Amino acid sequence: MKLGLVQYSPVWEDKEANKQKIITLLKEEMNDFDLLIFPEMTLTGFTMKSKKFAEKPKGESFKFFRSIAKDYKVHVMAGIIESPKKKIYNTLIHISPKGKLVSSYRKIHPFSYAKEDKFYNKGSKQVITKIGEWKIGLSICYDLRFPELYRYYAKKRVHLIINIANWPDTRIEHWHTLLKARAIENQCYVAGVNRVGDAPKLHYNGMSGVFDPLGRTVDIVENEERIIFAEIHKAEVEDVRKTLPFLEDIRLI
């Protein structure tokens, strides 16, 4: 499967400007991807103005990413702020090339250090989505610090784990190390898609990348605003798990 990791610098809290930035980036860098992955809260940055920017699950942000999926005939995963009924969630959506909503994952671990838990509700369900024969576990940013979620995905034998993020450069070594660890311990590919650029109080240097089932770096890019290409192979996951059947020895979960 051919991944496109969209590492870009969103304009703070400006959905329309960011739609134009993404359209321009796609026109310049679109390749033969099977899946495009965008950062957390793709069109706003990591805002705590949840009520202002929340939309219905199939609101304008969904429609924008649906148009990308249909126009480029590609699977899309992106971050939106959604409000089904009276609750608000930091959500990752998966849209098929036909423009259909395949899956939605709501962030289980809001980032309390930044008071995200005061403005967003906690998700309650792990989500495994599919692209062909690929089983893919979904997660968002701060989730990465809690291995229990990823262990669940490993026990379900996912082939790829995705994490979309707004992870600042002050803790970027944690990001890099945890992505690598999640790949090693769960013997699958891990793709992390982070933003670059500046928010009002933070700087982001990206380091979006992909790690293989042995924890080796497929690709990782710092600071550049671009679409990162990575090709991954399901057979490699299966071979590693067969050769090194470590997952069979899990006892505590």
C-alpha positions in Angstrom: 0.0 0.0 0.0 1.2 3.5 -0.9 0.9 6.1 1.9 0.9 9.8 1.5 1.6 11.6 4.8 0.4 15.2 4.5 2.8 17.2 6.7 1.8 20.8 6.4 1.6 24.1 8.3 -2.0 25.1 9.0 -3.1 28.7 9.3 -4.3 29.0 12.9 -8.0 28.5 13.3 -8.8 29.4 9.6 -10.6 26.5 7.9 -11.0 28.2 4.5 -7.3 29.3 4.3 -6.3 25.7 5.1 -8.5 24.2 2.5 -6.8 26.3 -0.1 -3.4 25.4 1.3 -4.2 21.7 1.0 -5.7 22.0 -2.5 -2.5 23.7 -3.6 -0.3 21.1 -1.9 -2.2 18.3 -3.6 -2.0 19.9 -7.0 1.8 20.2 -6.6 2.6 16.9 -4.9 -0.1 14.4 -5.5 1.2 11.0 -6.4 -0.2 7.5 -6.9 -1.2 7.1 -3.3 -3.7 4.6 -1.9 -4.2 6.5 1.3 -3.7 10.2 2.2 -3.3 10.9 6.0 -3.6 14.4 7.4 -2.7 15.7 10.9 -4.9 16.1 13.9 -7.6 18.8 13.7 -6.4 19.3 10.1 -8.2 22.5 9.3 -7.8 24.5 12.5 -4.7 23.4 14.4 -5.0 22.2 18.0 -7.6 24.7 19.1 -9.5 24.7 22.4 -12.4 26.7 20.8 -14.3 23.5 20.3 -17.8 25.0 20.3 -16.8 27.6 17.7 -15.4 25.1 15.3 -17.4 21.9 15.9 -19.5 20.6 13.1 -22.0 17.8 12.6 -20.3 14.5 11.7 -20.9 15.0 8.0 -20.5 18.8 8.0 -18.3 21.1 5.8 -15.0 19.5 6.8 -16.2 16.1 6.0 -17.5 17.3 2.6 -14.1 18.9 1.9 -12.2 15.7 2.6 -14.8 13.7 0.7 -14.2 15.8 -2.4 -10.5 15.0 -2.1 -11.2 11.3 -1.8 -13.5 11.3 -4.8 -11.4 13.7 -7.0 -8.2 11.8 -6.5 -9.7 8.3 -6.1 -7.9 7.8 -2.8 -8.7 6.8 0.8 -8.4 9.8 3.1 -7.9 10.0 6.9 -8.2 13.4 8.4 -8.8 15.1 11.7 -12.0 17.0 12.4 -13.9 18.5 15.3 -17.3 16.9 15.4 -20.4 17.4 17.5 -22.9 14.6 17.4 -25.8 15.9 19.5 -24.5 17.8 22.5 -21.0 16.3 22.8 -17.8 17.5 21.0 -15.0 15.2 20.0 -11.5 15.3 18.5 -12.1 12.8 15.7 -10.2 11.0 13.0 -12.3 10.1 9.9 -11.7 7.5 7.2 -13.3 8.3 3.8 -13.3 5.9 0.9 -12.4 6.8 -2.7 -16.2 6.8 -3.4 -16.7 9.5 -0.8 -18.3 7.3 1.9 -17.5 7.5 5.6 -15.9 4.2 6.5 -14.9 4.8 10.1 -14.7 7.4 12.8 -12.4 7.3 15.8 -12.9 9.7 18.7 -9.8 10.5 20.7 -9.9 8.3 23.9 -7.2 10.3 25.8 -7.8 14.1 25.6 -4.6 16.0 26.5 -5.3 17.2 30.1 -2.0 19.0 30.3 -3.4 21.5 27.7 -6.9 21.2 29.2 -8.2 19.5 26.1 -10.4 17.4 28.4 -12.3 20.5 29.5 -13.3 21.3 25.9 -13.6 17.8 24.3 -15.4 14.7 25.4 -13.5 11.4 25.7 -14.0 8.8 23.1 -14.8 5.3 24.4 -14.1 2.9 21.5 -11.1 1.5 19.8 -11.6 1.6 16.0 -10.1 -0.8 13.4 -10.8 0.2 9.9 -10.0 -1.6 6.6 -8.6 -0.9 3.2 -8.7 -4.1 1.2 -7.1 -6.8 3.2 -5.3 -4.3 5.5 -6.5 -4.0 9.1 -5.7 -0.5 10.4 -5.9 0.7 14.1 -6.7 4.4 14.6 -5.4 6.8 17.2 -4.8 10.5 17.8 -1.7 12.3 19.3 -1.7 11.9 23.1 -3.1 8.4 22.8 0.5 7.4 21.8 1.5 7.6 25.4 -0.9 4.8 26.4 0.3 1.4 25.1 -2.9 -0.4 26.2 -4.8 0.9 23.2 -2.1 -0.3 20.8 -1.9 -3.7 22.6 -5.6 -4.1 21.8 -4.9 -3.5 18.2 -2.0 -6.0 18.2 -4.2 -8.6 19.7 -6.6 -8.0 16.9 -3.6 -8.4 14.5 -3.8 -5.1 12.7 -1.2 -4.6 10.0 -0.9 -0.8 10.4 -1.4 1.7 13.2 -2.0 5.3 12.4 -1.6 8.3 14.7 -2.4 11.8 13.6 -1.0 14.6 15.8 -0.2 18.2 16.7 3.0 17.3 18.6 5.3 20.2 19.5 9.0 20.2 19.0 9.7 20.5 22.7 8.7 16.9 23.2 9.5 15.6 19.7 11.9 12.9 20.9 9.0 11.4 22.8 7.0 11.3 19.6 9.8 9.6 17.7 10.6 7.1 20.4 6.9 6.2 21.1 6.1 5.6 17.4 9.1 3.3 17.1 8.2 1.5 20.3 4.6 0.9 19.2 5.9 -0.6 15.9 8.4 -2.9 17.7 6.1 -4.1 20.5 3.1 -4.8 18.2 5.0 -6.0 15.2 3.2 -3.9 12.6 3.7 -0.7 10.6 3.2 2.5 12.4 2.5 5.8 10.6 2.6 9.1 12.5 1.5 12.3 10.8 2.3 15.5 12.6 2.1 19.2 11.5 4.8 21.8 11.0 4.9 25.5 11.6 3.8 27.8 14.4 0.7 28.1 16.6 0.3 31.0 19.1 2.4 29.4 21.8 4.0 26.4 20.2 6.3 25.4 17.3 6.0 22.1 15.4 8.7 20.5 13.4 6.8 17.5 12.0 8.9 14.4 12.1 6.1 12.6 10.4 7.2 9.1 9.4 6.6 5.4 9.1 8.2 2.6 11.0 8.2 -1.1 9.9 7.3 -4.1 12.1 10.9 -4.4 13.3 11.0 -0.7 14.3 13.2 0.4 11.3 12.5 3.8 9.8 10.8 3.6 6.4 11.0 7.4 6.1 10.8 10.4 8.4 10.8 14.1 7.5 11.6 17.1 9.7 10.3 20.7 9.1 9.3 20.3 5.4 5.8 21.1 4.3 5.2 18.3 1.8 3.5 14.9 1.2 5.8 12.1 2.3 5.6 8.9 0.3 6.0 5.5 2.0 5.2 2.1 0.5 4.4 -0.7 2.9 3.8 -4.4 2.5 1.3 -6.6 4.4 3.4 -9.7 3.8 6.2 -8.1 5.8 4.0 -7.9 8.9 2.9 -11.5 8.5 6.5 -12.7 8.0 7.8 -10.9 11.1 5.0 -12.2 13.2 5.6 -15.7 11.9 9.4 -15.6 12.3 9.2 -13.9 15.7 5.9 -15.0 17.3 6.2 -12.7 20.3 2.5 -11.7 20.3 1.5 -15.2 21.1 3.1 -14.8 24.6 1.0 -11.8 25.7 -0.5 -12.7 29.1 -1.7 -9.7 31.0 -4.2 -8.0 28.6 
